[in-house]
Each structure stands twice: as structure tokens, then as C-alpha cells.
């Protein structure tokens, strides 16, 4: 959980430095932005966030349930109200 003063955003270089044995944080193809390789291995296709996007806007655009979309992305998006261009948002099946 977040502590006061934390924003839920972690850049890829910090992730790599914190756990050098983890999956490549720039996966796939060195793309900047947060993603979840496990979800992609399980067959979830990502939607790349654009400037000004929100998880709820992306979910609605694809007729997905907003709450389910938020829950699915909680492993890599700690604060669902704070996403960045290049973040990969996965939609529930």
C-alpha cells in the first residue's frame, strides 16, 4: 500500500535496480510505460495509454467493466487515477 507522499508511480529503471532477477521491466521491445508480462503471457492484450487517458475512459471505450479493469491492473498500476502515456492497460475477458 502507498504511504503518505507516495504517488504510486515507479519508473522502469527503479524497478530493474530493485530486482535484477525479475522479468525485464521494459518488456516487450523496450517500450517505456508500466505493464504486466504475466497478464500478457496469460493472453490479455494491452491497450497503450495515451496522453489524457484514464483507466475508466479506456474501459468504457472497449465496453469493459471499470471496476474489473482497475482490479486487473492493480499489480502494475498502484493508483488507478494516475496513468501515463505508454502504460499498458489490460481489459477483463
DOPA-711027 format. One line per 4 residues: number of its first residue (from 1); for each residue x, z, y of C-alpha. Coordinates in pm, 1 decimal, padded with zeros to 6 digits. Layout:
N
NUM	X Z Y ~ ...
***
This chain:
93
1	00000.0 00000.0 00000.0 ~ 00104.6 -00052.5 00358.4 ~ 00245.2 00224.0 00570.8 ~ 00175.7 00257.5 00945.0
5	00373.8 -00003.8 01132.3 ~ 00398.2 -00244.4 00837.1 ~ 00226.9 -00580.8 00863.2 ~ 00215.2 -00698.7 00501.2
9	00440.4 -00999.2 00563.3 ~ 00765.3 -01038.9 00374.1 ~ 00989.0 -01338.8 00423.8 ~ 01131.1 -01520.3 00123.5
13	01489.5 -01418.6 00189.7 ~ 01398.5 -01048.3 00182.1 ~ 01219.1 -01095.9 -00149.1 ~ 01519.5 -01269.8 -00303.0
17	01757.4 -01000.0 -00176.9 ~ 01536.6 -00718.6 -00308.7 ~ 01505.8 -00854.8 -00662.4 ~ 01764.4 -01116.3 -00754.2
21	01625.8 -01137.5 -01109.8 ~ 01271.8 -01227.0 -01001.0 ~ 01116.2 -01572.0 -01006.9 ~ 01257.3 -01796.1 -00736.9
25	01063.5 -01693.6 -00421.7 ~ 01098.0 -02043.8 -00276.9 ~ 00928.3 -02189.9 -00584.6 ~ 00808.7 -02460.9 -00600.0
29	01051.0 -02702.1 -00439.4 ~ 01193.0 -02467.5 -00176.5 ~ 00867.5 -02456.8 00022.1 ~ 00850.2 -02177.5 00278.0
33	00545.0 -01955.6 00256.5 ~ 00420.8 -01697.2 00013.6 ~ 00291.6 -01791.5 -00327.1 ~ 00243.9 -01659.6 -00677.6
37	00423.2 -01855.0 -00952.5 ~ 00229.4 -01662.9 -01220.3 ~ -00103.3 -01793.3 -01086.1 ~ 00030.2 -02149.0 -01081.8
41	00156.2 -02113.2 -01440.1 ~ -00196.0 -01995.8 -01529.9 ~ -00338.9 -02317.9 -01385.5 ~ -00456.6 -02210.5 -01039.7
45	-00394.2 -02488.4 -00787.4 ~ -00284.6 -02368.8 -00443.4 ~ -00424.6 -02466.4 -00107.4 ~ -00147.0 -02466.7 00153.1
49	-00248.0 -02269.2 00460.6 ~ -00225.8 -02446.1 00794.1 ~ -00185.8 -02300.7 01142.7 ~ -00500.1 -02103.7 01231.9
53	-00632.5 -02080.4 00874.5 ~ -00779.7 -01764.8 00726.9 ~ -00845.2 -01684.7 00362.1 ~ -01218.3 -01674.2 00432.3
57	-01211.6 -02015.7 00604.3 ~ -01018.7 -02167.9 00312.3 ~ -01252.8 -02008.8 00054.8 ~ -01563.4 -02134.9 00235.6
61	-01417.4 -02485.2 00272.1 ~ -01384.9 -02501.4 -00107.7 ~ -01717.7 -02323.8 -00179.0 ~ -01532.3 -02027.0 -00331.7
65	-01639.0 -01663.5 -00311.1 ~ -01444.7 -01498.3 -00026.3 ~ -01408.3 -01153.8 -00191.2 ~ -01288.9 -01308.4 -00519.1
69	-01040.8 -01526.6 -00331.3 ~ -00899.2 -01226.0 -00145.4 ~ -00862.8 -01029.0 -00470.4 ~ -00693.4 -01318.8 -00649.3
73	-00431.4 -01346.3 -00374.1 ~ -00357.4 -00974.1 -00325.7 ~ -00029.8 -00985.9 -00522.1 ~ 00137.1 -01204.1 -00260.0
77	-00086.3 -01164.7 00048.5 ~ -00093.4 -00792.1 00125.4 ~ -00304.4 -00832.2 00440.3 ~ -00573.6 -01098.3 00390.8
81	-00628.3 -01120.3 00766.2 ~ -00265.4 -01226.7 00816.8 ~ -00163.8 -01555.9 00657.6 ~ 00093.5 -01806.2 00773.5
85	00134.3 -02183.6 00755.0 ~ 00277.2 -02270.4 00414.5 ~ 00126.9 -01969.3 00236.3 ~ -00032.3 -02074.0 -00091.1
89	-00391.5 -01954.5 -00129.6 ~ -00536.8 -01969.7 -00479.8 ~ -00907.7 -02016.1 -00542.4 ~ -01100.2 -01845.9 -00823.3
93	-01218.5 -02067.5 -01107.4
***
